[in-house]
Amino acid sequence: MKKIVILVLMAVLLTAAAIVQAGATTAPLSTTELKQKIGSNGKPTLIFFQNPYGGPCIKQKEILDKLLLNRKGNFNIASVSTMNQKDQKAFYDYGVRSLPSLVLVDKKGKIGRVFSPGIQSAEILTPVLDGAK
């Protein structure tokens, strides 16, 4: 029981630290796709860390594809995949340990929000994307 409590507290602290740090940190451009998408066209970028064959990641991709279509492309999506060896550095640079994971980067290339790991619904993402600068 104590181990579970300690693990939960560590997860909460790490998430809180990521959120506090989010607004001030420049997003690492660890992959070719991140270099191309972040800040390239004056739109915020949602970085999608995924295993393209995992059930939760497939579901998250469906949600993101619908959002992109419905939001008329007012944000970019940059995918970082476990299947691409060249993407591995990005997982470490962003501290991603669970999938799916999303990180929102503003137009200026600063990390704006680090979402909790797991599937994020359109209801959660829509107001955040609409408010992204």
N, C-alpha and C positions, 0 to 999 in steps of 0.2 A: 504494500500500500504506500509506504514512504517513497519507494522508487517512482511510482506513478505520479505522486504529488510533485516530486522534484522534477521529473521530466516535463510535466505540464507547466510548472513555474518557469523552467528554462525556456520552453517554447514561447510562453507569453513575453518573457523578457527579451528574447531575440526578435520577436515580431515588433515589440514596442521600440526597440533600438533601431530597427530597420525603418519604421515609420518616422521616428524623430530625425534620422539621418536623411530620409528621402528628399526633402526639399532643397538640401544644400549640396547634394552630391551630383557631379557630372556623371552621366551614364557612360560606362565603359563601352567602347566600340570594339568588342572582342571578335566579331565575325564580319565577314564581307557584307552580309545582309544588314547587320546593325549599322555598319558604316554608310551603307546606301540609303537606309530608311530614316534614321534618326536625324531630325532637323533638316532634311533635304528639301522639303516642299512647304515649309511653314505650317505643318500639321503635327499634332502630338502623335506619339507612336506607342502602341501597346505591344510590349514584348511578350510573346507566348512561348514559354518553356514547355516542351512536350515530348512525349514518346508517341509518335504518330500511329502506333498500333495498339496503344492502351485505350481501353473503353472510356475512362473519364476524359482523356485527352481528345478522343474523337468527339465526344459530346460537347466539350468546350469549344472545339473548332467549329462545330455546327452553329453554336450560339454566336461566336465571333463573326462567322461569315454572314449570318442574318443581320447582325448589328451593323456591319460594314455596309451592307446593301441598304438597310433602312436609314442609316445616318448619312447616306449619299457620299461616302468616302471622306468624311471630315476628320478622319484619323487614319494613320497607317498601322498595319500589323506586321511585325517582324517575328518570324518563327525561328526558334532555337531548338534543335532536335537532338535527342539522345542518339539517333541513328547516324548523325553526321559527326565524324571524328573531329573535324575542324571547329565544331561548335562547343566542344567540351570545356574550353577555357571560359566561355561565357557563364556556364553553370557555376564555376568557382568565383568568377568576378562578381556575380550578382548574389552569391550565397544561396543558390537554389538547391534544395535537397529533396523536395517533394514535388510531384507532378499531378495535375497541371499547375503551373504557376504563372502569374501575370505581373508585369511591372509596367507602369505608365510613365512615359518620359515626355516632358513638355516640349514645345517648339524650340526652346533654347538648348535642349539636350540635357536638362536637369531631371533627375528622378523625382517624379511628382507623387507617386503612390506605389507602394508594394502591397499587393493583395495577399491575403492569407492563402496558403496552398489549397487546392481543391477547385471544384467547378464553381465558377462565378456566374450567376444568372444575369439575364439581360436587364432585369429590374435593378440589380446592383450596379451593373456597368454603365447603363444609359446616363444616369445623372452625373456620374464621375466623368464620362467622356464629354458630355455636354458642357461641363464646367471646366474642362481642361483648356489650358491656354498655350 
